[in-house]
Amino acid sequence: MKQIKNILAIIGLVAVVSTLIFAVQTDSVDAIEKKEVKTDKPKELDKNVADTYQISAIEIPKDLNFAGEPVPQEDPDY
């Protein structure tokens, strides 16, 4: 039983240390990737979503209530 406890403790320690090392190395890779060759073209903004992704708002119903109480739609801070 004590051996299993020690093995699990070592596995956990290795997992935590490897996560911390990976986090530090990822920051170094990002710094290297940010170095760019200067060109005459303007820098384009990075996109977080695909070109085919379309965002649309949902319609808010006229009679909106929460637990039987009306929800203020005009003043969101109310």
C-alpha positions in Angstrom: 0.0 0.0 0.0 2.8 2.4 0.8 4.5 1.6 -2.5 1.3 2.5 -4.4 1.1 5.8 -2.5 4.7 6.6 -3.3 4.2 5.7 -7.0 1.1 7.9 -7.2 2.9 10.8 -5.5 5.8 10.5 -7.9 3.4 10.5 -10.9 1.6 13.5 -9.6 4.9 15.4 -9.0 6.1 14.6 -12.5 2.8 15.8 -13.9 2.9 19.1 -12.0 6.6 19.7 -12.9 6.0 18.9 -16.6 3.0 21.2 -16.7 5.0 24.1 -15.2 7.9 23.4 -17.6 5.6 23.4 -20.6 4.0 26.6 -19.5 7.3 28.4 -19.3 8.5 26.9 -22.7 5.2 28.0 -24.4 5.9 31.6 -23.4 9.3 31.4 -25.0 7.9 30.0 -28.3 5.3 32.8 -28.4 8.1 35.4 -28.1 10.0 33.8 -30.9 6.9 33.7 -33.1 6.3 37.4 -32.5 9.6 38.3 -34.2 8.6 39.2 -37.7 10.4 40.2 -40.8 9.6 43.8 -41.7 7.7 44.2 -44.9 6.0 47.0 -46.7 2.6 45.4 -46.3 0.4 46.5 -43.3 0.1 44.0 -40.6 -3.2 42.0 -40.7 -5.2 41.4 -37.6 -5.4 37.8 -36.3 -8.8 36.2 -36.5 -10.0 34.0 -33.7 -12.8 32.3 -35.8 -13.1 30.7 -39.2 -14.3 32.7 -42.2 -17.5 30.6 -42.4 -18.5 31.3 -38.8 -21.5 33.6 -38.5 -22.6 35.2 -35.3 -26.2 36.2 -35.0 -28.2 37.5 -32.0 -31.2 35.7 -30.7 -34.6 37.4 -30.5 -35.6 38.4 -26.9 -39.3 37.6 -26.2 -41.7 40.4 -25.4 -42.9 38.7 -22.2 -39.7 37.8 -20.4 -39.9 36.7 -16.8 -37.8 35.0 -14.2 -39.5 33.0 -11.5 -42.7 34.9 -12.3 -41.1 38.3 -11.9 -40.8 40.6 -15.0 -37.2 41.0 -16.2 -36.2 44.7 -17.0 -35.2 44.8 -20.7 -34.7 48.6 -21.1 -32.3 49.1 -18.1 -29.8 46.2 -17.7 -28.4 47.6 -14.4 -31.8 47.6 -12.7 
